[in-house]
């Protein structure tokens, strides 16, 4: 499913000439990287395809780098939210809320 979503976003990126689609691609790639690393093959294909066509101008855009940052930070943020004091506070809050609902 995430492979298709990335392809759909790339199609819209090319069709609309709207570089903000890189953020959506980065968010989807970040979620996909949390479950399977094989998404890296699709991302590599997208990058090679962009390099070999006139769409290489999108790779020099700041939105491309922002999307890459989102893709790389998304798994890290998820890990930090579940394994640090922030995650502990969220779990504790959830337990209190569940206890109050009983």
TIRO-2110 file (N, C-alpha, C; in Angstrom, 1 decimal):
// TIRO-2110
0.8, -1.2, 0.0, N, 1, A
0.0, 0.0, 0.0, CA, 1, A
0.9, 1.3, 0.0, C, 1, A
1.9, 1.2, 0.8, N, 2, A
2.8, 2.4, 0.9, CA, 2, A
3.6, 2.7, -0.4, C, 2, A
3.9, 1.5, -1.1, N, 3, A
4.5, 1.7, -2.4, CA, 3, A
3.7, 2.5, -3.3, C, 3, A
2.4, 2.1, -3.3, N, 4, A
1.4, 2.8, -4.2, CA, 4, A
1.2, 4.2, -3.9, C, 4, A
1.2, 4.5, -2.6, N, 5, A
1.0, 5.9, -2.1, CA, 5, A
2.2, 6.8, -2.5, C, 5, A
3.4, 6.2, -2.4, N, 6, A
4.6, 7.0, -2.8, CA, 6, A
4.6, 7.2, -4.3, C, 6, A
4.2, 6.2, -5.1, N, 7, A
4.1, 6.4, -6.5, CA, 7, A
3.1, 7.4, -6.9, C, 7, A
1.9, 7.4, -6.2, N, 8, A
0.9, 8.4, -6.4, CA, 8, A
1.4, 9.8, -6.1, C, 8, A
2.1, 10.0, -5.0, N, 9, A
2.6, 11.3, -4.7, CA, 9, A
3.7, 11.8, -5.7, C, 9, A
4.5, 10.8, -6.2, N, 10, A
5.5, 11.2, -7.2, CA, 10, A
4.8, 11.7, -8.5, C, 10, A
3.7, 11.0, -8.9, N, 11, A
2.9, 11.4, -10.0, CA, 11, A
2.4, 12.8, -9.9, C, 11, A
1.8, 13.0, -8.7, N, 12, A
1.3, 14.4, -8.4, CA, 12, A
2.4, 15.4, -8.4, C, 12, A
3.5, 15.1, -7.9, N, 13, A
4.7, 16.0, -7.9, CA, 13, A
5.1, 16.4, -9.3, C, 13, A
5.1, 15.4, -10.2, N, 14, A
5.5, 15.7, -11.6, CA, 14, A
4.3, 16.4, -12.3, C, 14, A
3.1, 16.0, -12.1, N, 15, A
2.0, 16.6, -12.8, CA, 15, A
1.7, 18.1, -12.3, C, 15, A
1.7, 18.3, -11.0, N, 16, A
1.3, 19.6, -10.5, CA, 16, A
2.5, 20.6, -10.4, C, 16, A
3.7, 20.0, -10.5, N, 17, A
4.9, 20.9, -10.3, CA, 17, A
4.9, 21.5, -9.0, C, 17, A
4.4, 20.8, -8.0, N, 18, A
4.3, 21.3, -6.6, CA, 18, A
5.3, 20.6, -5.7, C, 18, A
6.4, 21.2, -5.3, N, 19, A
7.4, 20.5, -4.6, CA, 19, A
7.1, 20.1, -3.2, C, 19, A
5.9, 20.6, -2.7, N, 20, A
5.5, 20.2, -1.3, CA, 20, A
5.1, 18.8, -1.2, C, 20, A
4.9, 18.1, -2.4, N, 21, A
4.6, 16.7, -2.4, CA, 21, A
5.8, 15.9, -1.7, C, 21, A
7.0, 16.5, -1.7, N, 22, A
8.1, 15.8, -1.1, CA, 22, A
7.9, 15.5, 0.4, C, 22, A
7.1, 16.4, 1.1, N, 23, A
6.8, 16.1, 2.5, CA, 23, A
5.9, 14.9, 2.6, C, 23, A
5.0, 14.8, 1.8, N, 24, A
4.1, 13.6, 1.8, CA, 24, A
4.9, 12.3, 1.5, C, 24, A
5.8, 12.4, 0.5, N, 25, A
6.6, 11.3, 0.2, CA, 25, A
7.5, 10.9, 1.4, C, 25, A
8.0, 11.9, 2.0, N, 26, A
8.9, 11.7, 3.2, CA, 26, A
8.1, 11.1, 4.3, C, 26, A
6.9, 11.5, 4.6, N, 27, A
6.1, 11.0, 5.7, CA, 27, A
5.7, 9.5, 5.4, C, 27, A
5.3, 9.2, 4.2, N, 28, A
5.0, 7.9, 3.9, CA, 28, A
6.2, 7.0, 3.9, C, 28, A
7.3, 7.5, 3.4, N, 29, A
8.5, 6.7, 3.4, CA, 29, A
9.0, 6.4, 4.9, C, 29, A
8.8, 7.4, 5.7, N, 30, A
9.2, 7.3, 7.1, CA, 30, A
8.4, 6.2, 7.8, C, 30, A
7.1, 6.2, 7.5, N, 31, A
6.2, 5.1, 8.1, CA, 31, A
6.6, 3.8, 7.5, C, 31, A
6.9, 3.7, 6.2, N, 32, A
7.2, 2.5, 5.6, CA, 32, A
8.5, 1.9, 6.1, C, 32, A
9.5, 2.8, 6.4, N, 33, A
10.8, 2.4, 6.9, CA, 33, A
10.7, 1.8, 8.3, C, 33, A
9.6, 2.1, 9.0, N, 34, A
9.4, 1.5, 10.3, CA, 34, A
9.0, 0.0, 10.2, C, 34, A
8.5, -0.4, 9.1, N, 35, A
8.0, -1.8, 9.0, CA, 35, A
8.9, -2.6, 8.1, C, 35, A
9.3, -2.0, 7.0, N, 36, A
10.1, -2.8, 6.0, CA, 36, A
11.1, -1.9, 5.3, C, 36, A
12.3, -2.4, 5.3, N, 37, A
13.4, -1.6, 4.7, CA, 37, A
13.4, -1.7, 3.2, C, 37, A
12.6, -2.6, 2.6, N, 38, A
12.5, -2.8, 1.2, CA, 38, A
12.0, -1.6, 0.4, C, 38, A
11.3, -0.7, 1.2, N, 39, A
10.9, 0.5, 0.5, CA, 39, A
12.0, 1.4, 0.0, C, 39, A
13.2, 1.1, 0.5, N, 40, A
14.4, 1.9, 0.1, CA, 40, A
14.6, 1.6, -1.4, C, 40, A
14.3, 0.4, -1.9, N, 41, A
14.4, 0.1, -3.4, CA, 41, A
13.5, 1.0, -4.2, C, 41, A
12.3, 1.2, -3.8, N, 42, A
11.4, 2.1, -4.5, CA, 42, A
11.9, 3.6, -4.4, C, 42, A
12.4, 4.0, -3.3, N, 43, A
12.9, 5.3, -3.2, CA, 43, A
14.2, 5.5, -4.0, C, 43, A
15.0, 4.5, -4.1, N, 44, A
16.2, 4.6, -5.0, CA, 44, A
15.7, 4.7, -6.4, C, 44, A
14.7, 3.9, -6.8, N, 45, A
14.2, 4.0, -8.2, CA, 45, A
13.6, 5.4, -8.5, C, 45, A
12.9, 6.0, -7.5, N, 46, A
12.4, 7.3, -7.7, CA, 46, A
13.5, 8.3, -7.9, C, 46, A
14.5, 8.2, -7.1, N, 47, A
15.7, 9.1, -7.2, CA, 47, A
16.4, 9.0, -8.5, C, 47, A
16.6, 7.7, -9.0, N, 48, A
17.3, 7.5, -10.2, CA, 48, A
16.4, 8.0, -11.4, C, 48, A
15.2, 7.7, -11.3, N, 49, A
14.2, 8.2, -12.4, CA, 49, A
14.2, 9.7, -12.4, C, 49, A
14.3, 10.4, -11.3, N, 50, A
14.3, 11.8, -11.3, CA, 50, A
15.6, 12.4, -11.9, C, 50, A
16.7, 11.7, -11.5, N, 51, A
18.0, 12.2, -12.1, CA, 51, A
18.1, 12.0, -13.6, C, 51, A
17.5, 11.0, -14.1, N, 52, A
17.6, 10.7, -15.6, CA, 52, A
16.6, 11.5, -16.4, C, 52, A
15.7, 12.2, -15.8, N, 53, A
14.7, 13.0, -16.6, CA, 53, A
14.9, 14.5, -16.3, C, 53, A
14.0, 15.3, -16.9, N, 54, A
14.1, 16.7, -16.6, CA, 54, A
13.6, 17.1, -15.3, C, 54, A
13.1, 16.1, -14.5, N, 55, A
12.6, 16.4, -13.1, CA, 55, A
13.7, 16.5, -12.1, C, 55, A
15.0, 16.5, -12.6, N, 56, A
16.1, 16.6, -11.6, CA, 56, A
16.1, 17.9, -10.9, C, 56, A
15.4, 18.9, -11.5, N, 57, A
15.3, 20.2, -10.8, CA, 57, A
14.6, 20.1, -9.4, C, 57, A
13.7, 19.1, -9.3, N, 58, A
13.0, 18.9, -8.0, CA, 58, A
14.0, 18.4, -6.9, C, 58, A
15.1, 17.8, -7.3, N, 59, A
16.1, 17.3, -6.3, CA, 59, A
16.9, 18.5, -5.7, C, 59, A
16.9, 19.6, -6.3, N, 60, A
17.7, 20.7, -5.8, CA, 60, A
16.9, 21.6, -5.0, C, 60, A
15.6, 21.3, -4.8, N, 61, A
14.7, 22.1, -4.0, CA, 61, A
14.8, 21.8, -2.5, C, 61, A
14.5, 22.8, -1.7, N, 62, A
14.6, 22.6, -0.3, CA, 62, A
13.5, 21.7, 0.2, C, 62, A
12.4, 21.6, -0.5, N, 63, A
11.3, 20.7, -0.1, CA, 63, A
11.7, 19.2, -0.2, C, 63, A
12.6, 18.9, -1.2, N, 64, A
13.2, 17.6, -1.3, CA, 64, A
13.9, 17.2, 0.0, C, 64, A
14.8, 18.1, 0.5, N, 65, A
15.6, 17.9, 1.7, CA, 65, A
14.7, 17.8, 2.9, C, 65, A
13.6, 18.6, 2.9, N, 66, A
12.7, 18.6, 4.1, CA, 66, A
12.0, 17.2, 4.1, C, 66, A
11.6, 16.7, 2.9, N, 67, A
10.9, 15.4, 2.8, CA, 67, A
11.9, 14.3, 3.3, C, 67, A
13.2, 14.4, 2.9, N, 68, A
14.1, 13.4, 3.3, CA, 68, A
14.3, 13.5, 4.8, C, 68, A
14.3, 14.7, 5.4, N, 69, A
14.4, 14.8, 6.8, CA, 69, A
13.2, 14.2, 7.5, C, 69, A
12.0, 14.4, 7.0, N, 70, A
10.8, 13.8, 7.6, CA, 70, A
10.9, 12.3, 7.5, C, 70, A
11.4, 11.7, 6.4, N, 71, A
11.5, 10.3, 6.3, CA, 71, A
12.5, 9.7, 7.3, C, 71, A
13.6, 10.4, 7.5, N, 72, A
14.6, 9.9, 8.4, CA, 72, A
14.2, 10.1, 9.9, C, 72, A
13.6, 11.2, 10.2, N, 73, A
13.2, 11.6, 11.6, CA, 73, A
11.9, 10.8, 12.0, C, 73, A
11.1, 10.5, 11.1, N, 74, A
9.8, 9.8, 11.5, CA, 74, A
10.0, 8.6, 12.3, C, 74, A
10.9, 7.6, 11.9, N, 75, A
11.1, 6.4, 12.8, CA, 75, A
11.7, 6.8, 14.1, C, 75, A
12.6, 7.7, 14.1, N, 76, A
13.3, 8.1, 15.3, CA, 76, A
12.3, 8.8, 16.3, C, 76, A
11.4, 9.6, 15.8, N, 77, A
10.4, 10.2, 16.7, CA, 77, A
9.5, 9.2, 17.3, C, 77, A
9.1, 8.2, 16.5, N, 78, A
8.3, 7.1, 17.0, CA, 78, A
9.0, 6.3, 18.1, C, 78, A
10.3, 6.1, 17.9, N, 79, A
11.0, 5.4, 18.9, CA, 79, A
11.2, 6.2, 20.2, C, 79, A
11.4, 7.5, 20.0, N, 80, A
11.6, 8.4, 21.2, CA, 80, A
10.3, 8.5, 22.0, C, 80, A
9.1, 8.5, 21.3, N, 81, A
7.9, 8.6, 21.9, CA, 81, A
7.5, 7.4, 22.7, C, 81, A
8.1, 6.2, 22.4, N, 82, A
7.7, 5.0, 23.1, CA, 82, A
8.8, 4.5, 24.1, C, 82, A
10.0, 5.0, 24.0, N, 83, A
11.0, 4.5, 24.9, CA, 83, A
11.6, 5.5, 25.8, C, 83, A
11.2, 6.8, 25.8, N, 84, A
11.8, 7.8, 26.7, CA, 84, A
10.7, 8.2, 27.8, C, 84, A
11.1, 9.2, 28.5, N, 85, A
10.2, 9.7, 29.5, CA, 85, A
8.9, 10.2, 28.9, C, 85, A
9.0, 10.8, 27.7, N, 86, A
7.7, 11.2, 27.1, CA, 86, A
6.8, 10.1, 26.9, C, 86, A
7.4, 9.0, 26.4, N, 87, A
6.6, 7.8, 26.2, CA, 87, A
6.0, 7.2, 27.5, C, 87, A
6.8, 7.3, 28.5, N, 88, A
6.3, 6.8, 29.9, CA, 88, A
5.2, 7.7, 30.3, C, 88, A
5.3, 9.0, 30.1, N, 89, A
4.2, 9.9, 30.6, CA, 89, A
2.9, 9.6, 29.8, C, 89, A
3.1, 9.4, 28.5, N, 90, A
1.9, 9.1, 27.6, CA, 90, A
1.3, 7.8, 28.1, C, 90, A
2.1, 6.8, 28.3, N, 91, A
1.5, 5.5, 28.8, CA, 91, A
0.8, 5.6, 30.1, C, 91, A
1.4, 6.4, 31.0, N, 92, A
0.9, 6.6, 32.4, CA, 92, A
-0.5, 7.4, 32.2, C, 92, A
-0.5, 8.4, 31.4, N, 93, A
-1.7, 9.1, 31.2, CA, 93, A
-2.8, 8.2, 30.6, C, 93, A
-2.4, 7.3, 29.7, N, 94, A
-3.4, 6.4, 29.1, CA, 94, A
-4.0, 5.4, 30.2, C, 94, A
-3.1, 4.9, 31.1, N, 95, A
-3.5, 4.0, 32.1, CA, 95, A
-4.5, 4.8, 33.1, C, 95, A
-4.2, 6.0, 33.4, N, 96, A
-5.1, 6.8, 34.3, CA, 96, A
-6.5, 7.0, 33.6, C, 96, A
-6.4, 7.3, 32.4, N, 97, A
-7.7, 7.5, 31.6, CA, 97, A
-8.5, 6.2, 31.6, C, 97, A
-7.8, 5.1, 31.3, N, 98, A
-8.5, 3.8, 31.3, CA, 98, A
-9.1, 3.5, 32.7, C, 98, A
-8.4, 3.8, 33.7, N, 99, A
-8.9, 3.5, 35.1, CA, 99, A
-10.1, 4.4, 35.4, C, 99, A
-10.1, 5.6, 35.0, N, 100, A
-11.2, 6.5, 35.2, CA, 100, A
-12.5, 6.1, 34.4, C, 100, A
-12.3, 5.5, 33.3, N, 101, A
-13.4, 5.1, 32.5, CA, 101, A
-14.1, 3.8, 33.0, C, 101, A
-13.5, 3.1, 33.9, N, 102, A
-14.1, 1.9, 34.5, CA, 102, A
-15.2, 2.2, 35.5, C, 102, A
END
